[in-house]
Amino acid sequence: MKRCDGRAADALRRCRMTRRFQRYPAGSVLIEMGRTKVICAATVEERVPFFQRGTGQGWIAAEYALLPSATSQRTPREAVHGRQNGRTQEIQRLIGRSLRAVTDLAALGERTIQIDCDVIQADGGTRTAATTGAFVALVEACASFYQKGNVFPVRDFLAAISAGISASGEPILDLCYEEDAQAVVDMNIVMSGAGTFVELQGTGEGRPYTHAELDALLMLGEKGCRELIAYEKDVLGNELDWLVGREG
């Protein structure tokens, strides 16, 4: 099968992460997956939601937004309608759940790390790009208050990627918008550095899918996540890479 951008079926789009993309947040990253671009920012707040007060544990929450000009046809701001749509709520919950899965909330102390993911250009895979970029921003933010000898709040690496079954029936990795719009099966995979699955979202959009197809998608997702985690380590570099999983 020839893909629209010439990639192999198991190839990621070109990924680039630019750290410290914004001046004011404790952590910020511009992640580019092909033509998809997302700004991920992490802000540290010295407070927690009411359900965490007095527990000694922190919290991670995420917000996701699509800029009006991010798509080929302008998308009105949700604030104009006075509420978020279901897709937005689903995505920001996914991002928050995924980051909390690799975070020691007790090591955060009673702090909240607010993750803001703003899509400035969308070409498929915005939720997975946002999750991957948010992880790097989270590490930066935690490093801003970490004290040597303590447990670093981020316990393991994390990445997310899409996979799907193309209209021609072939499993493919990291779908661009054109491929996603035509795919008969769509899946989002979130994995830890240890190789465990954090979240799987798989939908038969054009038809049901088989166990064999599911296995193929999981293999592709694992390959993609491992490659992204290796790149995250390069992006964090010697400055921050060593902190992840540190217990003293």
N, C-alpha and C positions, 0 to 999 in steps of 0.2 A: 504494500500500500504506500502511495506517495502522499505525504502530508502537505498541507497548504504552505508550510514554511520550509519544507525539505528535510525536516528532522526524521531520525529513525523513530520507530514506534516506542522505544524505551528511553528516549532522550528528553532531558529537560530543556526548556527554553533558556536562553542566556540569563543568568541571575547575577544581579549586582546589588550590593547593600552599601549604602553610604552612611557611616555613623556620624553622630553629632550634627544631624542635618538641621536641627533647630537650636536656637541659643538657650531658650529658657527651661525646657523640661530637663529632668534629671537624666533621662535617656531618650534618644531620638534616632530614628533610622529612616532613610528612604530606601525602600526595597523595590527593585524592578525585576519583574519576571516577563521577559519579552517586552511587549508594549504595555503590560499592566504595571502601574506605578502606585504605590501606597506609602503615605507618610505615617509612621508609627511613633507615637510619643508616650513616654511614661513619666507621670508626675507623682511625687511622693507627698502624701498628706498625713499629718500627725493626728489622725483620728481614724475611727473605724465605724462601720454601720452599727446600728443599735444592737443587732443580734450577736455582735462580737465584743461588745463592751464588757470589760471586766474579765475576759477570758484569757488575756495575755497573748491572743493570736491576732494576726493581721488579716488583710483581705486584698484580693485583686479583682478589680472590676474593669470591664471594657465597654467602650462605645465605638460604633462603626458608622461611617457616613460616606455617601457617594456624592461627590461634588456635581453640581448641575451639568458642568461641561465635560464630565469624565466619560460620557458615552456619545455615540454619533448623533443621537437625538437628545436634546436637552432634557434632563430629569429634574423636575421641580423639587425644590428643597422641602423636606418633610416638615420643617417648622411652619411652612405656609399652611399646611393642612392641620397643624396642631397636634400631630401624633406620628409615631414611628410605625412603619408598616411591619408585617409579620416577618418578612425576609430580614430586615435590619435587626429586629430583636433576636431572631434565630442566630444570626452571624455573631453578634456581640456576646451572646451567651456561650457560643462555641469557643470564642477566643478566651473568655474569662475562665471557663471550665478547663480548657487545655493548659493554660498557664498555671492554674492552681494545682493541677495534677503533678507538676514537677517542682512545686514550691513548698517549703517548710513554713507554714503559716505562723508557727510559734517563733521561728527565727526572725520573722518580720517584726515581731513585737506588735504593739497596737498601732499599726500604721496601715494605711490603704495606699496601694499603688494603682492609680487610675491610668488605664491604657486608652489612648485615643488613636483610632485608625481611620485615616481619611484617604479615600481613593481619589486620586487626581486624574487617573486615566485607567479605563477598564477595558481589558481584552481577555476576559476569562480568568478564573482562578483568583478572584479578589479576596475571598475569605481565607484561602490557604496562604496566599502571599501575606495577608495581614497577620495571620497567626505566626508565621515564621519571622517576619520583621518585628512583631511585638515581643517575641522571645528575646531578641538581641537588645531591644530597648529596655526590657525588664532587667536583664543582667547589668546593663549600664546603671540603671536606677538603683538597684540594690548595692552596687559598688560605692555609690555616693554616701551611704551611711554605714557600710560594713566596717567593723573594727577587728583588727587582727586578733586571732585567738578564739573568735566566736564562730558559730556555725553560719556559713553563707546560705542565705535563704533559698537560692536556686539549687536544687539537688541534682538535676540532670538536664541534658540538652533536649530540645524539642523542635520538631519541624512538621510542616503539613504540606500536602500536595494533592492534586486531583488526578484521577485516572478514569478511564471510561471505555466503553465499547463503541467503536465508530459505526457509522451507518453501513459500512461494508462488513462489519462483524469482527474487526480486529481490536484487541486490547491496546490502548495507547496511553501514554503518560503525559501529564501536564497539558491539559487541553486549552487551546486558545478559544476565543469566543466562537469563531466559525465552526470549529470542531465540536464545541460544547452544544451549540444550537442544533446540530445534526445527530449528536450521539444518541444511541438507543439505551445506553446505561451510563449513569453518571455516579462517581464515587469520590468522596473526600476522605483522606486518610491523615490522621495525626499520630505521630510516633515519638517515643522518647529515644534518647541516646542509647538506652539499654536494649532497644529493639522491641519494647512492649508497645501495644496499641493503646492510645489514649482515647481516640474517637474514630468511629467508622460511620460514614453516612453514604449509603448506597441505594440508588433508586433505579428501578427499571422504567425508564421514561417512554421507551418505544415498545418494549416487550419485556417479559420476565427474563431473568438470566440464570444460567446454570451454575452448579457448584464449581465446575471446571473454570468457568469464566470468572467467578468470584476469586478463586485461587490465583488466577492470572493477574487480576487487578491488585490483589494484595501483594503479590510479588513485585509488580511494578511500583506500587506505592512505597514498599519498603526500600527498594533501590533508590527511588527519588528522595525519600526522607534521609537516607544515609548520606547521599551526595550533598544535600542541603546542610546537614549537620556538620559535615566536614568543612563546608564553606563557612558556616557560622564560626567555627573554631579559628579559621584563617582571619575572618573579619574582626573577631574579638582580640586575636593576637596574644602575645605574651603578657600584655597588660591585664587582660581580664579572663582569658580562657582557663587559667589555672584555678580561678575562684569557684567555678561551677562544681558543686559536690563537695566543696571543702568543709571540713568539720572542726577547724581550729586554726 
